[in-house]
Amino acid sequence: RDLAVAAVARLDDPVVPEALRRELAPVAESVLGRIR
């Protein structure tokens, strides 16, 4: 759970490329939805 939160926090990091962020956003959403 903490790992998922950390991963999502990393997605907000400006270092993460826009394309990668778009690719991972749905995955992060589903993971967050599962742990809520």
C-alpha positions in Angstrom: 0.0 0.0 0.0 2.8 2.5 0.9 4.6 1.4 -2.2 1.6 2.2 -4.4 1.3 5.7 -2.7 5.0 6.2 -3.2 4.7 5.2 -6.9 1.8 7.7 -7.4 3.8 10.4 -5.7 6.7 9.6 -8.1 4.3 10.1 -11.0 3.9 13.8 -9.9 7.7 14.1 -10.1 8.6 16.5 -13.0 11.4 14.1 -13.9 8.9 11.5 -15.1 8.4 11.8 -18.9 4.9 12.8 -20.0 4.4 9.7 -22.1 5.4 7.4 -19.3 3.0 9.2 -16.9 0.2 8.8 -19.4 1.0 5.1 -19.7 1.1 4.5 -15.9 -1.8 6.7 -14.8 -4.5 4.1 -15.5 -2.4 1.5 -13.7 -1.9 3.8 -10.7 -5.7 4.5 -10.7 -6.6 0.9 -10.6 -4.1 0.1 -7.9 -5.4 3.0 -5.8 -9.0 1.9 -6.4 -8.1 -1.5 -5.1 -6.4 -0.4 -1.9 -9.1 2.1 -1.0 
